[in-house]
Amino acid sequence: MNTRLLSLALVAASVSPLAVQAQQALVPAQSEVAFTSRQMGVPVDGKFKSFSAQVAFDPAKLASSSIAFTVDTGSADISREANAELPKASWFNVAQFPKATFQSSAIKRIDATKYEVAGKLSIKGVSSDVVVPVTLAQNGATTVASGAFPIKRLTFRIGEKEWADTSMVADEVQVKFKIALTGVPKL
């Protein structure tokens, strides 16, 4: 490698936010994204089978930390009957909107293990600002980020037409997550 190429590589690394902090790796087998809705007052639990995360988090450098999360909407799993309906246009419209995303804009420390992550949640072509409470727990090389937050499904056009009636399916949906990561610095 010549000196000029090495110099360019060092300059690029020094200005890259990820050069300052390594990106963490998702441990899918230890992670989950779930949700609970209410149908005619009865809780209905579901989960997403496929998701990914791009996390660059350093508790000592929150201003340069970032979290991006992507969920495959077609991987929603409630029951065989519901799973046949969820990909349709009235619900997730998977053909047109195969992904739901979250992109952080700010991370705030609440205490030693609790944080608030503000950002933009985008589902079915609609974006909304959300604040997600996150609790971190470290065990050896693995850090688990967990939390829950409510969304209004009608804000994101989930359950349109006859399904917009909130007496059948409640507007509020509780989103729950447990995300296992490697490479997070000591809290």
N, C-alpha and C positions, 0 to 999 in steps of 0.2 A: 504494500500500500504506500503510495507516495505521500510526502509531507502535506501537500495541498489538500488531498482527499481526506487525510486524517484530520487536518484542521477544520475542514468543512463539517465533518462528522461530529467533532467535539463541539463546534458552535451550535449545530442543530440540536444536539443532545442537551446543551446548556439552556436553550430557550424552550424546550419542550416541557410542559407540565408533568408529563409522565416520566421524564428523566429525574425529576426531583423526588417523585414517589412512584414506586413500582405499582403496576396494575395488579389487582388481586384476581384470583381465579375462583370461579364458582365451582362448588362441589355438588353437582346435580343430585346424586343419590341421597344427600342429607338435606336437600332443600325442597320447599313446597310453596305453592301459591294457591290459596283456597278462597272461597267466598261463601257467604250465607245470605240467601234472599228469603223472603217470606211469601208463600203462596197461600192465599186465603187464611192468613194468620199462622200458618204452619211453617217452621223453619225448614229450608231446603239447602243442604250443603252440596257444594261442588268444588272442583279443583281444575287447574290447568295442568296438563301433562307436559307441555313443552314451553320453555322460557329460557332466556339468557340474560346475563348481566355483564356490564362493563363497569367495573368499579376501580377508582383510583382514590383511595381514602387514607388519610393520615390524620389521626386525632390532633397532632401538633400543627397541622397545616390545613385547617378547614377551608380557608379561602380558596385554595387551589385544588381541593378535593372535588370529585364529581362521581355521580352515579347515573347510569343509563340502564334501563330495564326494558326488555321486549318480551311480550307474551304472544304466543301463537293462538289467536282466538279460536281457530279450528280445533284446538286441543282441549276445549272445555268439556268437562266430564261431570254429569249429574246422574243420569240414568239412561238406559237405552232409548226410551221414548223422548226424553228431553234432548239427548245428544243428537237425535235426528232433526230436531227443530232449531237448535241454537245456531247452526251455520247459515240458516236462511236469512233473507233480506230484512225481515222484521226484527230479528235479534242481532247477531253479530255481523251479518252480511259478509261472511268470510271470503266470498269470491271477490268482492271489491275492497275489503279491509281485512286482510289476513293477519295483521299485527296490531296490538295495542302497545303503546310505549309510554315510558316515564323518563323524563330528563330533569335532573336536579338543577336548581339555580342557586341555592344557598343551603349550607348545613350549619346548624346552630347546636352548640353543646348545652344541655340542660343540667346534667350532673356527670359523674364519672363514667356512667354507662348508658345514659339516655341522651338522645339527640332528636332534633326536629329537622326533617329534610323537606325543604320547599322545592317545588318544581312544577312542571307541566305534564299532566296526564292526558294522553290522546287515545281516544277509542272511537272507532267508526267515523273517522274524519272530523271529530269534534275535540277541541283541546280546552282544558280547564286547569286553573291553578289549584294545587292541593298542597297541604302540609301533612307529612307522614311522620308519626312518632315512631322512633326506632330505638330498641334496646339492644345493646351489644353484650355478648358473653364470650369470653375467650377460654378455650380449653386446649392447651398445647398449641399446635400450629393452626388450629381451626378457630375462626371467629364466626359466631352465629348472630345474624341481624334478624330480629323478629319484631313484629308489630301488627297493628290492625288499624284500619281507617274506613270511614263510610264514604260511599259515593251515591249520587242520585242517578239511577240508571236512565231516567228520561232525559237528563242533561246530555247524555251521550247517545240518545236515540236507540237505546237497547230495549226492545219490546215495544214496537210501534203498532199503529193501527189498533186492532181490538185488544192488544196486549198493553196499551197505554193506560188502561183502567187500573188504578192502583188498589182497588178493592179486590182484584184478582191476584196481582203480583205487586207487592209493595215497591215504592219508589226507591227506598234506601236499601243498599246492598253493602254488607260488611265485607271488606277485603282483608284477608289475613295472610301473612307471609312468614316464612322462616327460611332465611337464605344463609347457607354455609359458605364461607370463603376461606381461602388460604392466602397468606402473604400480607395480612393486615398488621401494621406495627402494634407494639404493646400499648394497651390503653392506659 
